[in-house]
Amino acid sequence: GPPHWSLISTLARHFLKFVNLWKMECPTKYGRRADGINLVEYESIYEKWFIYCNLPLHCVSLPFFETAHIFGRAFIKAIYPVLSKQILVQLQQGKHVSQNELPSLLA
């Protein structure tokens, strides 16, 4: 395909890496913002994310799931406003971010 499809594919892979390593805002903090989805829907998504993606990092007896593999459109819609701003700030600051540095930057 055209050369831009390669760039789009690369950007999408990097975005999914950010999604998999990103820590969601707690619902009380999210509720103070006007963008994204409503608070009730966000709380439901946050609960699932916490149980399937965050809690297993601290309790190894629980099965771990990568965020991008278990959530769909509603999840991306909920996190995109905050996540995209964080990514843009990093890019505007000219920071090259290695995969090892992502968790601390996205926390």
C-alpha contacts under 8 A as a table, 3 or more apart, distances in Angstrom:
res1	aa1	res2	aa2	distance
1	G	5	W	6.54
2	P	5	W	5.81
2	P	6	S	7.68
3	P	6	S	5.59
3	P	7	L	7.01
4	H	7	L	5.05
4	H	8	I	6.17
5	W	8	I	4.98
5	W	9	S	6.02
6	S	9	S	5.09
6	S	10	T	6.18
7	L	10	T	5.08
7	L	11	L	6.12
8	I	11	L	5.12
8	I	12	A	6.09
9	S	12	A	5.10
9	S	13	R	6.27
10	T	13	R	5.19
10	T	14	H	6.34
11	L	14	H	5.12
11	L	15	F	6.10
12	A	15	F	5.01
12	A	16	L	6.21
13	R	16	L	5.16
13	R	17	K	6.36
14	H	17	K	5.03
14	H	18	F	6.40
15	F	18	F	5.07
15	F	19	V	6.25
16	L	19	V	4.84
16	L	20	N	6.12
16	L	68	A	6.25
17	K	20	N	5.17
17	K	21	L	6.34
18	F	21	L	5.28
18	F	22	W	5.77
18	F	102	L	7.10
18	F	106	L	7.85
19	V	22	W	5.22
19	V	67	T	6.58
19	V	68	A	6.39
19	V	83	L	7.91
20	N	66	E	5.70
20	N	67	T	4.92
20	N	68	A	5.88
21	L	102	L	6.75
21	L	103	P	5.64
21	L	106	L	7.31
22	W	83	L	7.92
22	W	102	L	7.90
22	W	103	P	6.56
22	W	106	L	5.25
22	W	107	A	6.55
23	K	54	N	7.95
23	K	106	L	6.47
23	K	107	A	5.48
24	M	46	Y	7.01
24	M	79	I	7.38
25	E	29	K	6.31
25	E	30	Y	5.98
26	C	29	K	5.58
26	C	30	Y	6.28
26	C	46	Y	7.38
27	P	30	Y	4.90
27	P	31	G	5.90
27	P	39	L	7.01
27	P	42	Y	6.84
27	P	43	E	5.71
27	P	46	Y	7.20
28	T	31	G	5.22
28	T	32	R	7.06
29	K	32	R	5.72
29	K	33	R	7.68
30	Y	33	R	5.73
30	Y	39	L	7.41
31	G	34	A	7.60
31	G	38	N	7.92
31	G	39	L	5.66
35	D	81	P	6.91
36	G	77	K	6.19
36	G	78	A	5.05
36	G	79	I	7.21
36	G	80	Y	7.55
36	G	81	P	6.38
37	I	41	E	6.74
37	I	42	Y	6.49
37	I	77	K	7.00
37	I	78	A	5.52
38	N	41	E	5.62
38	N	42	Y	6.25
39	L	42	Y	4.90
39	L	43	E	6.03
40	V	43	E	5.17
40	V	44	S	6.49
41	E	44	S	5.23
41	E	45	I	6.39
42	Y	45	I	5.08
42	Y	46	Y	5.95
42	Y	78	A	6.56
43	E	46	Y	4.99
43	E	47	E	6.08
44	S	47	E	5.23
44	S	48	K	6.46
45	I	48	K	5.25
45	I	49	W	6.12
45	I	75	F	6.58
46	Y	49	W	5.03
46	Y	50	F	5.96
47	E	50	F	5.14
47	E	51	I	6.21
48	K	51	I	5.25
48	K	52	Y	5.98
48	K	53	C	7.95
49	W	52	Y	5.36
49	W	53	C	5.25
49	W	54	N	6.57
49	W	67	T	7.12
50	F	53	C	5.66
50	F	54	N	4.73
50	F	55	L	5.73
51	I	54	N	6.23
51	I	55	L	5.33
51	I	56	P	7.23
52	Y	55	L	6.64
52	Y	56	P	6.65
52	Y	63	P	7.24
52	Y	64	F	5.99
52	Y	65	F	5.78
53	C	56	P	6.17
53	C	57	L	7.23
53	C	64	F	5.79
53	C	65	F	5.37
53	C	66	E	6.25
53	C	67	T	6.18
54	N	57	L	5.54
54	N	58	H	7.38
55	L	58	H	5.45
55	L	59	C	6.17
55	L	62	L	7.73
56	P	59	C	4.80
56	P	60	V	5.52
56	P	61	S	7.22
56	P	62	L	5.07
56	P	63	P	6.14
56	P	64	F	5.26
57	L	60	V	6.38
57	L	64	F	7.20
59	C	62	L	5.98
60	V	63	P	7.32
65	F	69	H	7.13
65	F	70	I	6.97
66	E	69	H	5.48
66	E	70	I	6.82
67	T	70	I	5.67
67	T	71	F	6.18
68	A	71	F	5.81
68	A	72	G	7.51
71	F	74	A	7.61
71	F	75	F	5.82
71	F	76	I	7.81
72	G	75	F	5.62
72	G	76	I	6.56
73	R	76	I	5.19
73	R	77	K	6.06
74	A	77	K	5.03
74	A	78	A	6.13
75	F	78	A	5.05
75	F	79	I	6.30
76	I	79	I	5.32
76	I	80	Y	5.50
77	K	80	Y	5.46
77	K	81	P	7.65
78	A	81	P	7.28
79	I	82	V	5.78
79	I	83	L	5.89
80	Y	83	L	5.09
80	Y	84	S	5.55
81	P	84	S	5.63
81	P	85	K	6.45
82	V	85	K	5.31
82	V	86	Q	6.37
83	L	86	Q	5.13
83	L	87	I	6.24
84	S	87	I	5.09
84	S	88	L	6.11
85	K	88	L	5.10
85	K	89	V	6.13
86	Q	89	V	5.20
86	Q	90	Q	6.40
86	Q	106	L	7.43
87	I	90	Q	5.23
87	I	91	L	6.31
88	L	91	L	5.00
88	L	92	Q	5.95
89	V	92	Q	5.10
89	V	93	Q	6.11
90	Q	93	Q	5.24
90	Q	94	G	6.49
90	Q	95	K	5.64
90	Q	96	H	7.93
90	Q	97	V	7.96
91	L	94	G	5.05
91	L	95	K	5.97
91	L	96	H	7.65
92	Q	95	K	7.62
97	V	101	E	6.15
97	V	102	L	6.70
98	S	101	E	5.35
98	S	102	L	6.66
99	Q	102	L	5.34
100	N	103	P	7.07
101	E	104	S	5.84
101	E	105	L	6.48
102	L	105	L	5.17
102	L	106	L	6.00
103	P	106	L	5.30
103	P	107	A	6.01
104	S	107	A	5.33
